């Protein structure tokens, strides 16, 4: 026969793990949707001003294509690839 205490503990652990998997899954989906939106905005009209900057009369520090510029200028050597400083 199954001990009720251990059965309850197992169900609680299973519920906690399932909740964490769902939370991380939703975070990944949200991140993918945000990146897709940013990519679409960057390729739609690169000459357009960011939303809201015309109202305040200021330029936005973060331009839509900024991510691609940062990736293009990132170091690509072996230590930079995995974050290791030993080589």
C-alpha angles and dihedrals in degrees: 000000000000118000107239093218095054091043091054091047091051092050091049092050091048091050092050093049092046091050091051092049091050092047093050091045091054091047091053092048091048092050092049091050092049093049091048090051091050092049092050091049091050094051098038100071117343093184094057119103118246115262115276099013093100090056095054097035093235134115119240115244092215111062120193095248095046094103092059091049091052092048092048092053096043118115114256104191123123097264091048092049096064103018093246118141095196116087 
